[in-house]
Amino acid sequence: MTTTTGPTATVRRATDAPPLITEADLPPARHFIDGKFVDGSTQQAIDVVDPSAEGVIARIPEGTVEDIDSAVAAAVAAKEQWARRVPKDRSEVLHAVADRLAEHTDLLVRLESANTGKPLAVSRDDVAMTIDTFRFMAGAVRATTSMAAGDYAEDHLSVILREPLGVVGVITPWNYPLLMAAWKIAPILAAGNTLVIKPSEQTPLTTLKFAELVADLLPPGVVNVVNGHGAVAGARLAEHPDVDMIALTGSVASGRAVARAAADTLKRVHLELGGKAPVVVFEDADLAATASSLRTGSFWNSGQECGAACRVLVHESIAERFVEQLVGEVRSLVVGEPTSGDDVEVGPMVSKAHFERVTGHLERAKAEGVRVATGGGAIEGPGYFVAPTVLVDVPEGAEVAREEIFGPVVTVETFADEEEAVRRANDVPLGLSASVWTENARRSHDIAARLDFGTVWVNSHLVLAGEVPWGGFKGSGYGRDLSIYALDDYSRTKHVMHNHGR
């Protein structure tokens, strides 16, 4: 197998393509509070940067404690009326939201790719699942189930009620701005809550556009958007005494900070944090199919994906053959700007800071003796592009095999038997997702059951559906997105007992 000493990829540039968005496509660069766009309480602004070309495409207000307080007050004022709506009414609103988003699919796709650098195929998938999430929750809220009413104590009828929590604070990440917003907003609204959402300061545009598009469909105050940094706006949202729950998708460090801030008011906390997904490839696996699947499972959204198949554990007897297959797939990935073609598979890192974080991991790995099979560093030219990378000869416990890199990087380790495979797969602080690759059905059931991860795929990776839950164990947090389990998370149960003895 050939070892490369540097990036082998090049960036496909758009030379004569029209820009993805125009000034008219941008949402108002303001906060959205109580049903309308409003100016911030200060003149401080944040630059929103196109990661493909490094130019500023918008400037948004930097939210303050006062801005969060205003938004929370609006959500509090709206919560009683929204909570009283019967499920059918809330369902119809969610369906209307889904219809409105579907009408503006092309705009949302272009805006998401312009802000994040995502390949258009990824943004299309994001918008499609955003719409589907609202449609699923619109149906699910009309079919909730609970413990049957009955006499569980003599002469006392017990009735279990499911109620909204009240006001939910939401903090969303930069890797899936619109989709992660939908994963939170749809079940929160379906369950009868109001909310204040703080999108990532790096990628706020589609969340603001969402608010603009659906403003006439929702009562004022039900959905509020405040821009800003986590240390100020996010922290205030997490500690606010009138916020009943804080829900975050983000890094482990952000999760810890939110949980600490929420502790004083004992509010509920919903955390979907990072991942370091092991991919356990046994000697009887279909190697070509596995390598082909990892082309997507590892490099979707340029590897900026908490469920990415980023850590391969392959049986030592097939390791060399598998690495050759995987390297062949990775070297043929199309890297480029989103405007350079629909076949682009890998875009830039979202920001300069994240680009430097990813390349820093690669430099340290090489200094520690980890071998680069392909890629291995930045790609020259404008934009925050990193070459799709496969690292081999990765020793047990290496930083790149334990820390979440969150870029287009796959590490490959070997194992000798099942016990070693399971032990090493579980030996990471995160527990979001994993996959098992084998043609042995008994083995697949057994190994999947022994892996300490919230989602385990067999002979597949990174396949999601609105009907099934998404969330992790250990350092990956708690709470579930998608499915009816999300509705449970954003609700509370009340027991009402009637004495009917005569």
N, C-alpha and C positions, 0 to 999 in steps of 0.2 A: 504494500500500500504506500502511495506517495504522501509524503508530508509536505505541506506548504508552509512558507515562512511569513505569509501575510495575506491580506484579503484577495480573493480571486474574483469577487463580484465587481460589477460596474453599475452605476446608477443610470437608468434610462431617463433622459431629460426630455421635457416637452418643449420643442423649439418654436412651433407655430400654433399651438393649441390655445384656444381662448381661456381666460381665467375661469376657475370653477365658480366663483361668485362675483357679483357686482355689489356696489354700495347699497343698492335697493334690496338685496337679499338679506342683509344684516338685520338682526333684531335691534330694537332700541337699546342703546348702551346705558342702561339704567337698572335700578332694582324694580321688581314687580311686587307691589304690596297692596293688598286690599282691592284687587281687581284692576289696578292700573299701574303704569310705569311711572316711577317717581325718581327724582334726583337723590343722590346720597347726601348724608349729613356733612360731608366734607368735599373738598375739591380733589382729593387724592385719587389717582387713577392707576390702573394696571394695564400694561401692554399685553395684548393677545397676539402671539407670534405664530406665523406659518412655519412649521418645522421643516418643510421641504426647501424653502428658499430663505428662511430666516428674516423675513420682512414682517413688520407690524401690520396686522389686518384690522384691528379694532382696539379701542381703549374702553375699559369698563370701570365703573366706580369701585373704589376700595371700601367695602362695607365696614361699618363700625358697630360698637356695642349698641349705640342708639338706633341704627338701622335694624339690627336684629330685634331689639325690643319693640320697634314699631310693627315689624312683621309678625312677631308672636302675639302682640295685642290684637292684630287683625284676625289671626287664626283663632284666638280665644273667643272673639266676638262672633265668629262664624260657626263655631263648633256645635252649638246646641241645635241650630236649625238643620245643619247637615246630618247630624247624628239621628235626628227624628225621621228622616226620610226612610221610607220602606225600601227593602232591597231592590224591588223592581224599579223604583225611581233612580236609585244610584246606578243600577245596571244600565239604564237607558242613557244616562250621562256618559258613562264609560264607553258605551258603544258609539255615541256621538263623537267623543274624543278620538276613538280609533278611526272613525270615518274621516274626520278632519285631517288626521295625520296621513292617512292613505291618500287623500287628495293632494297632499304636498310632499309626497315621497321624494320626488326628484330634487326639490329644493333642500330637504333635510339631508339627503345623501351628499349633495355637493357641499353643503355647509359643514357637515361633519368631517368630510375629507379635507376641506380647506383648513379647518382649525387643527386637526390632529395629524394630518399627513397620511391617514389610512388609505390603502388601496380602495378603489370604488366598490369592488366586490365585497369587502368587509363592511363598508358603510351601508351598502344595500341590505346585507344580512342583518345588520344592527337595526335598521329602520323596520324591516319586515318583522323581526321579533318584538320590537317595541309595540307595533300595532297588534300583534298576536297576544302580547301580554295583557293589554287592555281588554281585548276580546275575551280572553280566558277568564280574567277576574270579573268581567261583567256577567259571565255565566255562573262562575263558581259562587258568587255571593248570593245567588238565588237558590242554591242547592246545598247550603251548609247543613251538617248533621251534628247531633249532640246526644248526650245521654238521654234516654227516654224519661219523660215525666212519670212519676209513680210514687207509691208509698214504700219508702225505704225504712221508715220508722212508723210504728203503729199509729194509725189515725192522723198521719201527717203526709200531705202531698208535697213532693219535692219537684220544683220546676227549675231547670237550668237555663238561664238567660245568657246570651252572648252580646256584649256591649262594646262600643268603641272605647279606646283609651282616652281620647281627647285630642291633644295637639302633639304631633310627632315632628321632631327635628330630624332632618335628613342631610347627610354629607356624602357627596358622591365624588368618584375619582375621575382622573383624566383619561383613562384608557378606553372606557366605553361611556362617554358623557350622556348621550341620550338614552341608551339602553339601560344603564344602571339607574338613571332617574326613573325610567318606566318600571323597572323591577321594584322600586320603592313606592312610587306615586300610585300605581294602579291598585295594589292590595291595601294601601293605607286609606285611599278614598273609598274603595269597595267596602271596607270594614266600618266606614262611617266616621273616620277621623279627618281633621284638617291638618295642614302641614306647612312648615317653612323649610325650604331646601337651599343649601349652599352648594352650588356646583364648584368644581375645581376652578381656581382662578386662572388656570392655563387653558381650560377648554369650556368656557361657559356658553358658547354661542347657541348650540342647539337647545339647551335648557331654556334660555331666554326666548328663543324662537318658539319653543313649545308653549310657553306662557302666552306669547303674543297670539299664536294660532288658536288657542282654546279659551281665551279670555272671556268670550261671550257665552261659553257653554257652562261655565262654573260660577256659582255665586261668589261675590267678592269675599276675599279672605280665606277661601277654602285651600287654594294653592298660592304660596308666596315664594318669591325667589330673591335671595340676597347674595350678591357677589362678595368676594373678599377672601382673605387668607384664613387658614385654619387656626392660626395662633390667636386671632382676634375674633372674627365672626364665628368660626366653628366652635371655639372654646365657649363663647357666650351662649351659643345655641345649646351646647351640652350641659351647661351649668344652670340654665335659666329655670327659675322655680315654676314657671307656668307651662313648661314643656314636660309632657308626661312620658315621653320615650325619645331616645336618640338612636337613630339607625345610621350606620356608617358602612360604606364599602371603601376600603383603602388599605393602607399599609399596617403592619403590626404595630409600629410606633404610634401611628394615628389612633389605632384602636385602644392602646393603653391610655393615651392622653384623654380620649373621650370617656373611657370607663372611669378614670380617676375624677374627671370633672363632673360626671353624672352621679358620683357616689354621695355627695353631700345632700342631694335632694332625693336620693333613693329611687330615681326614675329608672324605668326599664331600659336595657341596652341591647341593641341588635347589631352584631358585628360580623361582617363578611370580609375577612382579611386576606393575607397572602397565601401562596401555595408554592410547593416544590415537588411537583408531581413525579413520582417514580414510574417508570415504564419497565415492567419486568418481562423480559423476553426469554422464554424457555427454548430448549434445544429442538422441540418439535414445532415451533412456530413457523408460519409461512413468512419467510424473511422478506420477500419482495413486497408482499401485501403490507407487512408491518412498516417497512421503510417508506412505502408510498403513503400510508396513513399518517406517518409522522411528518411528512412534508406539510400537511395542514395542521395536525395536532400540535406540532412544536413551533411552527412559524406563523400561525394565524395571528393577525393584528401585529405582525412584526415581533412576535414573542412577548408582547406587552399584554399578557393574559395570565391571570392568576391560576388558571387550570392547565396551562401549557405543559406539554409532554417534554419537560426540560432535562430530566435526569434518567438516562437509560441504564438499566442493570441487565446485562445480557449474559447468558450462560457461556462460560469460557470456551466451550467446544465449538461454538459458532460465531464467536466475537469478531474474528477477522473478516469472515464473509459478510456478516451483518453490517459492519462499519463500512465496507466497500459499497454495499447497497445504499446505505444511508447517505454517505458522502456523495454518491452519484445523484441522488435526489436533491440534496442541498445545493450542489453546484449548479443545478439547472433552474433554481428559483429565479424568478424575474424580480429584480429590485428596481424601484423607480418612483418618480413623482406620480401622484394620482392622475394627473392630467396626461400622462404619457401612454396610456392604453388600458383597456379593460382587463388585460391579462397580467397586470402587475400584481405580484403576490406579497412583496415585502416593501414597506415604506420606511420613513425615518423614525428615529426615536422622537418622543413628543416634545422634548425641550433640550436645550444645551446642558442643563444640569443633569438630566437623566442620561443623555448621551455620554457625558463624562463619567457618570457612575458605572455604566455598562462597560465602557472601554477600560476603566480602572480595574474592574474585575478581571478582564482579559489580560491586562498587563501583569497583574499580580499572579494569575494562574501560570502564565508563561515563565515568570521569574521563579516559580516554585517547581518547575520541571514538567508541568502538564503539557502534553504535545498537541499541537494544532493540526488536525486532519484537513480542514479547509476553513477559510475565513480567518478570523483571529483579531480583527481590529476595525478601525474606522475606514470608510471609503472616502477618498479625496474629493474635494469639491464642496459646493454650498449644500446646506442641509445637514441634518443630524443623522446621517446614514451609517449603519454598522453592517459589515458583511455577515451574511448568514454563516454561522460558525458551528463546527463540531470539534469538541475537545476529547482526546483519548488519553489513555494511561493516567486516568484520574485516580489517585489513591483514596482509600477510605478516609472519610473525615475532612477532605479538602474543602476549602472555603467555597469553591465554585459548585461543589456537590451538595452543600448544606444551605447556603444563603440564596435568597431569591434574587436572581440577576435581572429578570423582567426585560429581556431583550432576545434577539434572534440567536440564542446560544443553547446548544445541547451538549451535555456531558455524557461520556460513556464509561461505565465501570463494568467489571466482570464479577461473576459469582460461580461457585462450584456446585452448590446443591440448593434445594428448596429452603432449608432452614436458614442458610446464609442470605438467600435472596429476600426472605421475609424480614429477617432481622435488620438488614441494611436498608431495605425500603422504608421501614418504620423509623429508622434512626435519624429522623429530622424533626425539628421543632414544629413544623407545620403539618396539617393534615386535611387539606382540602380535597385533593383528587389523586387518583392513581389509575394505572391500567395493567392488565395481565394479558400476555400473548402466548397462547398455547392451543393445540388442537385436542387436548385431553380434557373432556368435560368434567370429570371428577376433580382433576387438579384445578381447573378454573374456579369451581365453586369453593373448594377448600382454601385456595390462596386468597381469593377475593374476601372471604370471611375473616381472614387473619390480618388483612391490611387495615391500618388504623387511619382511614380516610373517609370523608363524607360521601364521596362518589367514587365508585370503582367500575371502570369499563372493562369488558372482556373482548379482546380482538377489535378494539375500537378506542378512540380517544376524542374528547371534546365534543361529543354529541349531546345537545341539550334539547329539552322540550318543556313547554309551559306547564304540563301536567305533573312533572316530577320535581322534587325539591332540590335546591342547590345550597350548599353550606358545608362548613368543615368542622373538624375536631381540633383539639390541642391549640396551638398558636394561631390557627386559622379562624378562630372566633366561634360564635354561637348564634343561633337564629337561622332561619331558613328563608331563602328567596324562592320565588315561583311556587306553584302548586297551592293546594288548600292549606298547606302548612304555613305559608306566609300569612294567609288570612287569620290563622290561629295566633300567630306572633303579634299581630296588630289588633288583637281583640282581648277582652278580659271576660271571664265567666263569673256570673253571679248566681248564687243559690237562693231561691225564694221558697220557703217552706210554709205551707198552710195547714193549720190544725183544723181538721174537719170532723173531729170526734163529736158525737151527739149522745 
